[in-house]
Amino acid sequence: VRVIGEHDVRTSAARSNVLVVGSDDLLTPYARDLVSQLGLRVVSEPVETVAPNAPDHGTAVSRVLLRRSPKWVTPEAVTNLSATAFGRVVMVGCGAVGAAAGHMIAARAAARELAFIDLVPGLAASTALDIEHASGITGSDTRCTGGETLDLLADADVVVVTAGRPRSPGMSRDDLRDINSKVVRGVAEAVQEHAPDAILVIVTNPLDEMTYEAYRSTQLPRERVLGMAGTLDSSRFRWSLATAAGVHPRDVSAFTLGSHGDEMVPILSHATIKGRPVAEVLPQDAIDRCVKETVGGGGRIVAIRRTGSASIAPAHSIVEMLDAMRGAVSDLLPVSVLLRGEYGIEDVVVGVPTRLGRAGLEEIVELPLAQEELEALRRAAIIVKERLKN
Ligand SMILES: NC(=O)c1ccc[n+]([C@@H]2O[C@H](COP(=O)([O-])OP(=O)(O)OC[C@H]3O[C@@H](n4cnc5c(N)ncnc54)[C@H](O)[C@@H]3O)[C@@H](O)[C@H]2O)c1
């Protein structure tokens, strides 16, 4: 028999609001009074506890090592964000990527109006109606329309260009250049005519060249001609590192710069897993595999699908950029923009860290990079520039 006195009660109260007693334990009268004075809950043994997860031995050891690290940090919660919806977003190209991105924009009511434009008769209008039909479930009040003509661009705040051919197995993104540059040029010129104040988000491949093409054919300010690829490649990089380390993707912070292709530069000097440098968590061969997986991520999907390329992750990556512009996300995002001396690069489009806002590009952030990363970024710029000459 255990006699529970004042000291035991006070010790329990210091730890939690529960006092655990066995079936044979005796509480002194003073201890009983103290329990009610302190508002403790008396729980009889045996106390039910949730069975812990039983990971394999290797995972358990690496988790313990990681958690014991003095550098362990949990991701900070994002606070004080006040997002506002766009007035009108227009999606030019209503194929796999355009439809998926439009669907997400409407589902989160990121725009009051969403218009789709596609050459294929009925495709844009039917997609718009299909998305509106879901509003009985999503509760979104985004009004969706669709058609075949570019006059639907009028009054757009943002125009997302996904029009053009995707890759087939065996094709590089560069193989699409001749076909897609005509499409992107035509759309960019129409934006200048119908929605001269809009921000252009180019998605069509080859991404960096097409973004430059849109800039060159319109002379819109570079702040309003943005290319989406870095958000996608960075998401693939974080997924790959998280998978290799056996952690949640949110525990990984990493991004890629450079071009959307073989000249992509996954940045290891800033990559962390649970706040620790990647090299402290993963062996070099695993890191090399992650880099390879990231650079080849899009190609892997093309090879498995055989017709068409990735669409779901690209749609999320478009929406991440739009969310940053409308204030729903506060992170630095890698975006392809025209550079004017930043990182020592002139008059070419490649992916660099940026801050986005309602006016498009707000700032190009020049982060300190490892020497080989800076050289790889500059090499990517030279190669994209060479391709633009051909
Ligand atoms: N930047 C990236 O990270 C990224 C990721 C995925 C795909 N992409 C690229 O995005 C583009 C679209 O991919 P997808 O899978 O949606 O292709 P898709 O073939 O499914 O859709 C493309 C759509 O564009 C339409 N289109 C073509 N020319 C047009 C024009 N002049 N005006 C209006 N519509 C036109 C087509 O009718 C088609 O419906 C491709 O070039 C692809 O390589 C880029």
The ligand as an SDF file (V2000), in Angstrom:
LIG
                    3D

 44 48  0  0  0  0  0  0  0  0999 V2000
    7.4430   25.1350  -66.8720 N   0  0  0  0  0  0  0  0  0  0  0  0
    7.2020   23.9620  -66.3750 C   0  0  0  0  0  0  0  0  0  0  0  0
    7.6750   23.6220  -65.2930 O   0  0  0  0  0  0  0  0  0  0  0  0
    6.2850   23.0350  -67.1190 C   0  0  0  0  0  0  0  0  0  0  0  0
    5.7350   21.9020  -66.5030 C   0  0  0  0  0  0  0  0  0  0  0  0
    4.8650   21.0950  -67.2180 C   0  0  0  0  0  0  0  0  0  0  0  0
    4.5560   21.4140  -68.5390 C   0  0  0  0  0  0  0  0  0  0  0  0
    5.1250   22.4890  -69.1250 N   0  0  0  0  0  0  0  0  0  0  0  0
    4.8280   22.8700  -70.5070 C   0  0  0  0  0  0  0  0  0  0  0  0
    3.5190   23.4540  -70.5430 O   0  0  0  0  0  0  0  0  0  0  0  0
    2.9670   23.2890  -71.8470 C   0  0  0  0  0  0  0  0  0  0  0  0
    1.5730   22.6880  -71.7360 C   0  0  0  0  0  0  0  0  0  0  0  0
    1.6530   21.3610  -71.2440 O   0  0  0  0  0  0  0  0  0  0  0  0
    0.3210   20.4730  -71.1570 P   0  0  0  0  0  0  0  0  0  0  0  0
    0.7210   19.1830  -70.5840 O   0  0  0  0  0  0  0  0  0  0  0  0
   -0.8030   21.2430  -70.5710 O   0  0  0  0  0  0  0  0  0  0  0  0
    0.0300   20.2730  -72.7290 O   0  0  0  0  0  0  0  0  0  0  0  0
   -1.3770   19.9050  -73.3800 P   0  0  0  0  0  0  0  0  0  0  0  0
   -1.0950   19.4410  -74.7830 O   0  0  0  0  0  0  0  0  0  0  0  0
   -2.1760   19.0400  -72.5020 O   0  0  0  0  0  0  0  0  0  0  0  0
   -2.1140   21.3250  -73.4610 O   0  0  0  0  0  0  0  0  0  0  0  0
   -1.6680   22.3670  -74.2560 C   0  0  0  0  0  0  0  0  0  0  0  0
   -2.9020   23.0960  -74.7430 C   0  0  0  0  0  0  0  0  0  0  0  0
   -2.4960   24.2830  -75.4230 O   0  0  0  0  0  0  0  0  0  0  0  0
   -3.4330   24.5000  -76.4510 C   0  0  0  0  0  0  0  0  0  0  0  0
   -2.8840   25.4360  -77.4270 N   0  0  0  0  0  0  0  0  0  0  0  0
   -1.8800   25.2470  -78.3010 C   0  0  0  0  0  0  0  0  0  0  0  0
   -1.6600   26.3880  -79.0000 N   0  0  0  0  0  0  0  0  0  0  0  0
   -2.5160   27.3030  -78.5300 C   0  0  0  0  0  0  0  0  0  0  0  0
   -2.7730   28.6630  -78.8310 C   0  0  0  0  0  0  0  0  0  0  0  0
   -2.0660   29.3150  -79.7780 N   0  0  0  0  0  0  0  0  0  0  0  0
   -3.7430   29.2970  -78.1690 N   0  0  0  0  0  0  0  0  0  0  0  0
   -4.4720   28.6590  -77.2220 C   0  0  0  0  0  0  0  0  0  0  0  0
   -4.2770   27.3640  -76.8930 N   0  0  0  0  0  0  0  0  0  0  0  0
   -3.3180   26.7030  -77.5380 C   0  0  0  0  0  0  0  0  0  0  0  0
   -3.6910   23.1190  -77.0120 C   0  0  0  0  0  0  0  0  0  0  0  0
   -4.9020   23.0640  -77.7690 O   0  0  0  0  0  0  0  0  0  0  0  0
   -3.7450   22.2840  -75.7390 C   0  0  0  0  0  0  0  0  0  0  0  0
   -5.0600   22.1360  -75.2700 O   0  0  0  0  0  0  0  0  0  0  0  0
    3.9730   22.4170  -72.6030 C   0  0  0  0  0  0  0  0  0  0  0  0
    4.8240   23.2220  -73.3920 O   0  0  0  0  0  0  0  0  0  0  0  0
    4.7740   21.7390  -71.5060 C   0  0  0  0  0  0  0  0  0  0  0  0
    6.0480   21.3230  -71.9430 O   0  0  0  0  0  0  0  0  0  0  0  0
    5.9750   23.3040  -68.4370 C   0  0  0  0  0  0  0  0  0  0  0  0
  1  2  1  0
  2  3  2  0
  2  4  1  0
  4  5  1  0
  4 44  2  0
  5  6  2  0
  6  7  1  0
  7  8  2  0
  8  9  1  0
  8 44  1  0
  9 10  1  0
  9 42  1  0
 10 11  1  0
 11 12  1  0
 11 40  1  0
 12 13  1  0
 13 14  1  0
 14 15  2  0
 14 16  1  0
 14 17  1  0
 17 18  1  0
 18 19  2  0
 18 20  1  0
 18 21  1  0
 21 22  1  0
 22 23  1  0
 23 24  1  0
 23 38  1  0
 24 25  1  0
 25 26  1  0
 25 36  1  0
 26 27  1  0
 26 35  1  0
 27 28  2  0
 28 29  1  0
 29 30  1  0
 29 35  2  0
 30 31  1  0
 30 32  2  0
 32 33  1  0
 33 34  2  0
 34 35  1  0
 36 37  1  0
 36 38  1  0
 38 39  1  0
 40 41  1  0
 40 42  1  0
 42 43  1  0
M  CHG  2   8   1  16  -1
M  END
$$$$
